[in-house]
Amino acid sequence: MRKFYGYTLVEMCVVIAMLSVMLGLAAGLIHSLLGTDKMARETLEHQTAAAALAETFRGDIHASATLTPATTDNASPPRQWELKGTNGAVVVYRLEKSELVRESKTANRSARESFPLPAGATVTIETHRQGEATLVTLAVEPGPTATGAPGRTGTGLWVEARLGRDRWIAEMPLRSAPGSTTANSVEEPTNE
């Protein structure tokens, strides 16, 4: 009887079939991981933009004296809002296609910043009187999913700030802190 060294055709076919099943599973796993990574990046981008928008908007509202919405007609909600500071600075928030644009203008400088919004998001800026204070609310509501199914894409943003809260700092006379000395004032020691 002869001994055969090597593999038979059936054994080779079984090994090739097993390898193709394993490669198919690995390709499916890699595809789903890449999709998850893309969604995580988009979510992080929107959360980072929302945090930057909230901080910037709150600072602008605190430093401003007035907020004026600009409308094209009475039927549509405003797509542009103008903030004016006591020092002549003007900040304009304008809603464009899929971003909220912030333009600031002072006597010697102008800047433009844009904050990306989730697809289909609605943005509203409203004022509310609360006693002597005026509260300004920025609301970013995410739009419906691309398939039209119930649910939302991304998370919403709700920022409330008091109009002109920090103006008193700019208008306050310069005083030195207790225990410090400046060129204009010297604190005398007391003998007790």
TASUL-V769783 format. One record per pair of residues at least 12 apart in sequence whose ideal C-beta (glycine too) atoms are under 7 Angstrom apart, sorted by sequence separation. I is the first residue (numbers start at 0). J is the second residue. D is the distance in whole Angstrom. If there is no record, write none. Layout:
# TASUL-V769783
i = (I & I)
j = (J & J)
d = (D & D)
This chain:
# TASUL-V769783
i = (68 & 69 & 79 & 80 & 141 & 79 & 90 & 100 & 124 & 141 & 66 & 67 & 79 & 141 & 78 & 88 & 89 & 98 & 99 & 123 & 140 & 66 & 78 & 98 & 139 & 88 & 98 & 99 & 122 & 139 & 65 & 87 & 97 & 98 & 63 & 64 & 87 & 97 & 120 & 121 & 138 & 63 & 64 & 120 & 63 & 64 & 97 & 120 & 137 & 62 & 120 & 59 & 99 & 116 & 119 & 136 & 117 & 118 & 119 & 117 & 134 & 135 & 63 & 134 & 135 & 94 & 132 & 133 & 59 & 92 & 118 & 117 & 117 & 80 & 55 & 52 & 76 & 66 & 52 & 51 & 48 & 48 & 66 & 45 & 44 & 45 & 60 & 56 & 85 & 86 & 85 & 66 & 61 & 63 & 64 & 60 & 61 & 63 & 57 & 56 & 60 & 64 & 53 & 57 & 61 & 62 & 52 & 56 & 61 & 62 & 53 & 49 & 45)
j = (80 & 81 & 91 & 92 & 153 & 92 & 103 & 113 & 137 & 154 & 80 & 81 & 93 & 155 & 93 & 103 & 104 & 113 & 114 & 138 & 155 & 82 & 94 & 114 & 155 & 105 & 115 & 116 & 139 & 156 & 83 & 105 & 115 & 116 & 82 & 83 & 106 & 116 & 139 & 140 & 157 & 83 & 84 & 140 & 84 & 85 & 118 & 141 & 158 & 84 & 142 & 82 & 122 & 139 & 142 & 159 & 141 & 142 & 143 & 142 & 159 & 160 & 90 & 161 & 162 & 122 & 161 & 162 & 90 & 124 & 152 & 152 & 153 & 124 & 101 & 99 & 123 & 126 & 114 & 114 & 114 & 115 & 135 & 115 & 115 & 117 & 135 & 137 & 166 & 169 & 169 & 162 & 160 & 162 & 163 & 160 & 161 & 163 & 158 & 158 & 162 & 166 & 156 & 160 & 164 & 165 & 156 & 160 & 165 & 166 & 158 & 156 & 153)
d = (5 & 6 & 6 & 5 & 4 & 7 & 5 & 5 & 5 & 7 & 6 & 5 & 5 & 6 & 7 & 7 & 5 & 5 & 5 & 5 & 5 & 5 & 4 & 6 & 6 & 5 & 5 & 6 & 5 & 4 & 5 & 7 & 6 & 6 & 4 & 6 & 6 & 5 & 6 & 5 & 5 & 6 & 6 & 6 & 5 & 5 & 7 & 5 & 4 & 6 & 5 & 6 & 6 & 6 & 2 & 5 & 5 & 6 & 6 & 6 & 6 & 5 & 7 & 6 & 5 & 5 & 5 & 4 & 5 & 7 & 6 & 5 & 4 & 5 & 7 & 7 & 7 & 6 & 4 & 7 & 5 & 5 & 6 & 7 & 7 & 6 & 5 & 5 & 6 & 7 & 7 & 6 & 6 & 6 & 5 & 4 & 7 & 6 & 6 & 5 & 6 & 6 & 6 & 4 & 4 & 5 & 7 & 7 & 4 & 7 & 5 & 5 & 5)
